[in-house]
């Protein structure tokens, strides 16, 4: 199992589609960062002018300049953040949807199965896909955080800004955000890792059934997009306070509350269904 996992992780690092997804994510993160530079500067200048107009040294609220307002998970109004939170499942699933479909179609998987068995091969493949999908979607957040820290000061947000920021007690780790924002950012990168992993392994729902690798890439993303559209439609009929768009579960500040139970329930359900479906296909329907 460990040897098979090492092989699958090695294959992931040498998959050109893996690096393509990573670089697309980095480009989107840098685009968002570039867009927030004038926002931070305007907030700084407005705060300075306000202090001078009042005539009291130190008067004014520096919170609007804070890094912990403009980080990508906190904003949805830049082109970069908007694009990322519309396509992150596609970035996560793209590398392994292609390679998994090709391996299954051309029977490349029979060689590792002959050495470690069906169960061992599938578990190693599943774990490697989950880890790599998580890395692909978490890297842009890390890049965005450190790139924006170059020009946006890491100012602790005051509780009085709760309604302005949009993170309330109903959201995941809200108290950590207002007391230990760096820890909050690390935790949210972990949340994005789990969501990216869940999106990546959704390829096991379709990959072995499809002859065209392009469909293996698009169908998992299509599933997430349909769920997002369905959640948006249902929201117009059912009055709920939490987010119903699954694509926006990855946002720290969506248009509705984003509680931890909802995030982890979605990750657990999606990962579990993908694992059971893929395992059943391997153990019951593969010829060996």
C-alpha distance (Angstrom), angle and dihedral (degrees) to the residues before:
residue distance angle dihedral
X1 . . .
X2 3.83 . .
X3 3.79 91.9 .
X4 3.80 91.2 48.4
X5 3.81 90.7 48.9
X6 3.81 91.2 51.4
X7 3.79 89.7 51.5
X8 3.80 92.6 49.8
X9 3.81 92.6 47.7
X10 3.81 89.8 48.5
X11 3.79 89.1 52.0
X12 3.77 90.1 50.9
X13 3.80 92.8 54.8
X14 3.80 89.9 50.4
X15 3.78 94.8 47.5
X16 3.83 109.5 109.3
X17 3.80 90.9 -151.9
X18 3.80 89.6 57.2
X19 3.78 91.4 58.0
X20 3.79 91.6 41.5
X21 3.80 89.3 56.7
X22 3.81 91.6 46.5
X23 3.79 93.1 51.4
X24 3.79 92.6 46.4
X25 3.79 88.5 53.2
X26 3.80 91.9 48.1
X27 3.80 91.2 49.4
X28 3.82 90.5 51.8
X29 3.82 90.8 48.7
X30 3.81 92.0 51.0
X31 3.79 90.5 46.7
X32 3.79 89.4 55.1
X33 3.80 90.6 46.5
X34 3.80 92.0 52.0
X35 3.79 90.9 50.4
X36 3.81 92.9 52.8
X37 3.82 96.0 52.0
X38 3.85 94.4 83.1
X39 3.83 90.0 41.8
X40 3.79 92.1 57.3
X41 3.79 92.1 43.8
X42 3.81 92.4 50.1
X43 3.81 90.5 49.8
X44 3.82 90.5 50.3
X45 3.80 93.8 49.0
X46 3.81 93.5 45.4
X47 3.78 90.6 50.6
X48 3.82 91.3 49.7
X49 3.82 92.7 48.5
X50 3.79 90.0 48.6
X51 3.81 91.7 53.5
X52 3.79 91.5 49.1
X53 3.81 92.3 47.7
X54 3.80 92.1 52.1
X55 3.80 91.0 44.6
X56 3.79 95.6 -142.1
X57 3.83 116.1 123.4
X58 3.78 111.5 -121.8
X59 3.78 93.0 11.1
X60 3.78 116.2 139.5
X61 3.78 137.8 61.7
X62 3.83 114.3 -88.6
X63 3.83 92.6 -171.5
X64 3.84 94.9 99.6
X65 3.83 88.4 65.6
X66 3.80 93.5 54.2
X67 3.78 124.4 124.5
X68 3.80 87.6 -137.4
X69 3.79 91.0 68.6
X70 3.80 99.6 47.8
X71 3.81 101.8 41.5
X72 3.80 110.4 120.4
X73 3.85 98.3 -106.5
X74 3.82 89.0 53.4
X75 3.80 96.6 54.8
X76 3.76 133.9 55.1
X77 3.78 99.5 170.9
X78 3.82 101.2 82.3
X79 3.78 122.9 84.0
X80 3.79 90.1 -120.7
X81 3.79 96.7 53.1
X82 3.80 92.6 41.4
X83 3.81 92.6 53.5
X84 3.80 93.9 44.5
X85 3.80 94.4 51.9
X86 3.79 91.0 48.4
X87 3.81 97.7 50.3
X88 3.83 107.5 26.5
X89 3.85 92.4 109.2
X90 3.79 89.0 53.0
X91 3.82 91.8 51.9
X92 3.81 90.7 48.8
X93 3.79 96.2 48.6
X94 3.80 101.2 36.0
X95 3.84 101.5 84.9
X96 3.77 98.5 45.5
X97 3.78 97.7 34.8
X98 3.78 86.2 63.6
X99 3.79 98.9 41.9
X100 3.81 95.4 40.6
X101 3.79 92.2 50.0
X102 3.80 91.2 49.7
X103 3.80 93.5 47.0
X104 3.77 91.7 51.5
X105 3.79 95.7 43.3
X106 3.82 94.2 48.1
X107 3.83 94.3 37.3
X108 3.81 93.6 -121.9
X109 3.79 87.7 141.8
X110 3.82 92.4 68.8
X111 3.80 92.1 77.5
X112 3.84 97.4 58.9
X113 3.81 89.8 39.3
X114 3.80 89.5 58.4
X115 3.82 89.2 58.2
X116 3.81 104.5 39.7
X117 3.79 103.5 16.5
X118 3.78 130.8 -115.4
X119 3.79 96.0 -74.5
X120 3.80 95.3 46.5
X121 3.79 92.8 47.0
X122 3.80 93.7 48.4
X123 3.80 94.5 47.6
X124 3.81 91.8 49.4
X125 3.80 91.9 47.2
X126 3.81 92.8 46.4
X127 3.81 93.8 49.5
X128 3.81 92.9 45.8
X129 3.80 91.5 50.3
X130 3.81 91.3 48.7
X131 3.81 93.2 49.2
X132 3.78 94.4 45.9
X133 3.80 93.8 45.7
X134 3.79 89.0 51.7
X135 3.80 92.0 50.3
X136 3.80 92.4 49.3
X137 3.81 93.1 56.4
X138 3.82 98.1 36.1
X139 3.82 96.1 52.3
X140 3.85 94.1 68.8
X141 3.80 89.9 54.5
X142 3.80 91.9 51.4
X143 3.82 91.3 47.5
X144 3.80 91.1 48.1
X145 3.81 92.7 49.0
X146 3.80 96.6 51.8
X147 3.81 95.1 37.4
X148 3.81 91.7 53.7
X149 3.81 91.6 44.1
X150 3.83 86.6 68.1
X151 3.82 92.2 71.7
X152 3.83 106.6 10.6
X153 3.83 115.3 74.7
X154 3.81 117.2 -127.8
X155 3.81 94.6 -120.0
X156 3.78 117.0 172.4
X157 3.79 108.9 -116.9
X158 3.80 115.8 -124.8
X159 3.80 122.2 -130.1
X160 3.79 89.5 -119.0
X161 3.82 87.4 70.7
X162 3.81 92.4 59.7
X163 3.78 95.7 107.1
X164 3.80 92.0 43.7
X165 3.81 95.6 48.5
X166 3.79 94.3 42.4
X167 3.82 98.6 -135.0
X168 3.80 109.4 121.6
X169 3.79 136.4 166.1
X170 3.81 89.5 -83.3
X171 3.82 91.5 64.3
X172 3.78 127.3 85.3
X173 3.84 113.6 -83.1
X174 3.81 92.9 -11.4
X175 3.81 92.8 154.7
X176 3.81 90.6 53.0
X177 3.80 90.6 51.9
X178 3.82 92.0 58.5
X179 3.81 95.9 41.6
X180 3.84 107.8 28.7
X181 3.82 106.1 17.8
X182 3.82 95.2 168.9
X183 3.80 90.2 55.3
X184 3.79 88.2 47.4
X185 3.80 90.7 54.1
X186 3.81 91.3 50.2
X187 3.80 90.5 49.5
X188 3.78 91.6 49.0
X189 3.80 90.7 52.4
X190 3.81 84.6 55.4
X191 3.81 90.4 51.5
X192 3.80 90.0 51.5
X193 3.82 89.2 48.7
X194 3.81 90.8 55.5
X195 3.80 93.4 45.7
X196 3.80 91.3 47.8
X197 3.79 90.7 49.7
X198 3.80 91.2 50.2
X199 3.80 90.5 50.7
X200 3.80 92.2 47.8
X201 3.81 95.9 51.9
X202 3.81 90.8 49.7
X203 3.81 84.4 84.2
X204 3.81 86.9 78.5
X205 3.80 87.5 69.5
X206 3.80 90.7 65.1
X207 3.81 112.7 6.5
X208 3.80 99.8 91.2
X209 3.79 93.0 47.4
X210 3.79 99.0 53.4
X211 3.77 128.9 84.4
X212 3.79 96.0 -168.0
X213 3.79 114.6 66.7
X214 3.82 90.7 -154.0
X215 3.80 89.2 63.8
X216 3.80 89.9 49.8
X217 3.81 87.1 58.9
X218 3.79 97.7 44.9
X219 3.81 101.7 40.8
X220 3.85 97.2 62.9
X221 3.79 89.1 48.8
X222 3.80 89.7 44.8
X223 3.80 88.9 54.2
X224 3.82 91.9 53.5
X225 3.78 91.5 44.9
X226 3.81 92.6 50.3
X227 3.81 90.3 49.2
X228 3.81 89.0 50.3
X229 3.80 91.5 49.8
X230 3.80 91.5 46.5
X231 3.80 91.1 50.3
X232 3.79 90.9 50.4
X233 3.80 91.8 50.8
X234 3.81 93.4 46.4
X235 3.79 89.7 51.3
X236 3.78 89.4 64.6
X237 3.82 89.9 58.8
X238 3.81 101.6 34.4
X239 3.79 121.6 52.3
X240 3.81 106.0 -137.3
X241 3.79 129.1 155.7
X242 3.81 97.8 -145.3
X243 3.79 129.9 77.5
X244 3.81 115.9 -86.0
X245 3.80 99.0 -177.1
X246 3.81 105.9 93.6
X247 3.81 91.6 -156.8
X248 3.81 88.8 61.2
X249 3.79 94.1 52.8
X250 3.80 84.7 89.5
X251 3.81 91.2 60.2
X252 3.79 118.0 91.8
X253 3.81 89.7 -153.0
X254 3.82 110.7 32.5
X255 3.79 122.3 159.6
X256 3.82 90.7 -87.2
X257 3.79 136.9 32.3
X258 3.81 116.5 -65.0
X259 3.83 107.3 -158.1
X260 3.78 123.0 -171.9
X261 3.81 94.7 -119.8
X262 3.80 89.9 60.1
X263 3.81 94.3 48.8
X264 3.79 96.0 47.8
X265 3.79 93.7 40.9
X266 3.79 89.9 55.9
X267 3.80 92.7 46.3
X268 3.80 92.4 47.5
X269 3.80 95.3 45.4
X270 3.81 95.1 45.7
X271 3.80 93.7 45.1
X272 3.79 92.8 45.3
X273 3.80 95.0 49.9
X274 3.81 91.1 46.2
X275 3.81 91.4 50.0
X276 3.80 95.0 47.7
X277 3.80 93.0 45.7
X278 3.80 94.1 47.7
X279 3.80 93.4 43.6
X280 3.80 91.5 50.6
X281 3.80 91.4 50.8
X282 3.79 92.0 50.6
X283 3.78 98.2 43.6
X284 3.79 100.1 38.3
X285 3.77 109.1 27.1
X286 3.81 108.1 29.2
X287 3.79 116.7 98.1
X288 3.76 114.6 -132.8
